[in-house]
Every structure is written in structure tokens, then in C-alpha cells.
Amino acid sequence: MEKGIFKGYAAKKLIFSLALLLVLVAVSESIAAEFRSFSENSHEMVEINTNRADSGYAPKLIRYGHISTLKGRFPEGSVSFSSRLDSIMKQGGFSVPVRVILTDESYPTVSGMKIIRGSYFNSSALTYGRNVAVISRELAERLFMSIDAIGNEVTLFDESYVIVGLYEPSKTLLSLLGSYGAEVVYVPFTSYLESGNLTVDTVSIHDRKLGEAVFKQYQVGDILRKELRVQAEAYRIIDYYGSDTIVSQWLGLFLFLVALAVFFMLLGIAGRVLGQMRDFFCAGLKRDYLPGFIRKQSVPVFIFTGKLLGLVGLSVLLIIYARPRIFIPTQYLPPDNIFDFGFYWEKIKEAIQMSNAMAGYIPTPLEHCFHASSSVGFILLLLMIPAFISLISAMKLLKSLVYPIKRFILLFLLSIILALAVLILLWASGLIYPAISVKGMAILELFCIVYFLRKYPAGGQSGSDSPSGNG
């Protein structure tokens, strides 16, 4: 009776532990995939973002007139810019607080904006300073009780603006973490009457030559100081080189550790096969010479050799397949000695001081997405570790109770079905980006299979509740 209770407990623990682990791996891959969808060719991109939110009319900062110089400096690339202002949008008897992004026609490419009605404004709207606006679906429904808002007028900055497009705001976890808490409206930078005096908060530069440059931040800083003659220290220059690797490396590290466990289990099985092969040869050589023994027992020798080479080869291929991509920015590596703990302590103090100096700093959408992806990925790693330990303990308990392999396969399938059901709900809700880690699923499946094959060698446990049968 007690054995049956323990079996039921261990079976449920395995189902939920494996399902949770599969979900965490899939969510981690979804977070990384969402960032990659925003940051295609991120190694060719640099963003210049103002350090403080209250520096709107400070002298020696980037203004609209400087943008043509930057575009001339990167003729083969693209330069997009924007500024932020808080205002009130009015329509009829409604007044809604909004955050206005004054920008150019290239902004959707940088932000990943999805237009669902009408269109985004074009370059002529920026050239002539036309009063047009792009608003969200939710704002259109609040102001006009309908999404058929194209062509309607609203009041913004005490001026009349025409709605030319509606966008669908992202509802993913990363978007929620970076939400402004207010409706966001996009208008041409030059439509603002005082745009000539307004400073540019953010400049995004995407150019192939930047991908080939070694010190992008210093290069862009020199352009700000020498060519634009602005105060470069008032801006944060963000280099996204290696960012796609950084947001993925937490999941990659976890999968590599799982693959390493599988590697050692496979080597253990290979050692056991090698021991059996040695015993087989020792017993045979007592009755015959080596050439005659090999000739008579060629099939068993071939099987033993094939098993041994197959296990060793699979172990090596697994490590190569699961090898993680790790990227650490050079400024965080000691120049001489990797164990220079004083260097790391200084970097920690610099990070704390920089954080204190960044009061009021508003990150760009891409910068926020990068930091949020890295942070969420690390948190998911911390959750994967106890889930993996719980899975191992459940499998150990089932092994001690001599659980049949056929029933284990059933538990494994139930775990996959449960994980898929949870993921489908998450994808349908729009909370996470629709993506799945094929590598993660394959490595976890291989771990479970190898673990049980290691515990139940061929001919040992075939599916009955008893440990062995009488032949």
C-alpha cells in the first residue's frame, strides 16, 4: 500500500517537474526570440540616448539640425531620431494624458511597431511638418468608440492633428515591463511648433560600417564632439554588439549543464559496455586464441564495438551540439589576470555609481528590451535549477521503486501534453512571443531517456511491476 502511494507521489512529481522545466525552457527561448525580432543585425547598430529626462532645452545637445550631419556621416545606413513630451490629447469632451513621441518616418523599423489601420506618416510629413498622428487601437476606442478613426481630428499641443494610422501595442511580458503607464502617440518631429529649440532624446544609427568597427562607442562619441560639437557626456552611447548572444546565454548555459550530465551518463554506460566486452574477451580467450575467437564471435564483437563507438561518438556530438555561446563585453574582463578580484570590485562600484547618476534616465525601447530580456532570462535560469533538481529526485524515487519503463514513457508524454497546454495558453494570451527551443526539448528528452536506460539495462525491466521475471 505504501509503495503504491509513493509511486503515485513520484509519478505526479515527475509530470509536474518535467512540464514546468519544459515551460521554463520555452519561455526563456521566447524572451530571447522576441529580443532578436527587434534587434536584427544588432551588431551594426548604435543608439545615442540622453542621460536625463529633464535636459530638454539644455545647451550643446543634439537638435533637429544635427540630424542631416549624422545622415551624411552614415550615407549607406539609416538614422532615426525621436524626442518625448507629455501632453493632453483632446477630442470632443474627452481629455487623455499621452506621451508624445516626436520622431521620423523610420521609427517603426527601430521600434517594431505594428500598424493595423491606415499607415505610418512618410518623409514628406516630416519635411513639411504636417500635423498627423499615429495612435493605438485602445486610444482610438476611447476617443471615438471605434477603431475606424482614420481621418478624424484630435487636439494636441493646442493644435489640430489628423489621425493617419493605428498601431497594435505589444502585450508581451517584455512590453509590460517597459510600459510608460500612458498612451503613446507618434507625430512628425517638425509638427511641434518649437521643434527648432527642442533637443533630440534618442538617435538610432544602423550602418554596415558600424558592424566592422571595433570601438563603436568611442567613434560615435568623437562624431558628437568634433562634428556635431555637442556635449557627448550628456548622452549614453549604447553598443548592441553581442546583445543577441547575451540574452540567450542563460538558457544556453543551463542546457549545456544538462548536456554535460548526459555526457557523463553516456560515458558511464560506455564504461559498463567496455567492462562487459573485457569479460567477454577474457572468457573467450580461455578457450581459444584471439584470431580464432574473433572469427567465431565476430557478430558479438561487432555489436560491442558498435555500442562503444556509438556511445562515445554520441557523447562528443552532444557536447558540440549543446556548446553555449557566451559573450562578455571586453570592458568587464581584466587585461592581465582573470582572477583580479580588485578589478571586478571596481566594476561593481562603477555600476553602482552609474546607477545612482542615472536618476531620471529613460531607456530606449530596444535598450529596455535588452536589459529586461537579460534579467528575465537570468530569473528563469534560477527557476530551472530547482525544477531540474526536482525532476532528478522524482526519477530517482521511481527508480528505487522499480517503476516500469513503459509507464515512464506514459508519464513523459503526459508531461509534454501538460507543458504544451500551458504554452498554448501563454501564446494565445500574447504574454510571450511564439517560439520554442528545439535544442532545449531535445536535450531534456535525451536526459530522461539516458537516465532511465542507464538504470534499466536491456533485458532488465521490460514493463512489469516486478523487478524481474522467471524464465
Secondary structure, 3 states (H helix, E strand, C coil): CHHHHHHHHHHHHHHHHHHHHHHHHHHHHHHHHHHHHHCCCHHHEEEEEECCCCCCCCCCCCEHHHHHHHHHHCCCCEEEEEEEEEEEEEECCEEEEEEEEEECCCHHHHHCCCEEEECCCCHHHHHHCCCEEEEEHHHHHHHHCCCCCCCCEEEECCEEEEEEEEECCCCCHHHHHCCCCCEEEEEEHHHCCCCCCCECCEEEEECHHHHHCCCHHHHHHHHHHHHCCCCHHHEEEEECCCHHHHHHHHHHHHHHHHHHHHHHHHHHHHHHHHHHHHHHHHHHHCCCCHHHHHHHCHHHHHHHHHHHHHHHHHHHHHHHHHCCCCCCCHHHCCCCCCCCHHHHHHHHHHHHHHHHHCCCCCCCHHHHHHHHHHHHHHHHHHHHHHHHHHHHHHHHHHHHCCCCHHHHHHHHHHHHHHHHHHHHHHHHHCCCCCCCCHHHHHHHHHHHHHHHHHHCCCCCCCCCCCCCCCC
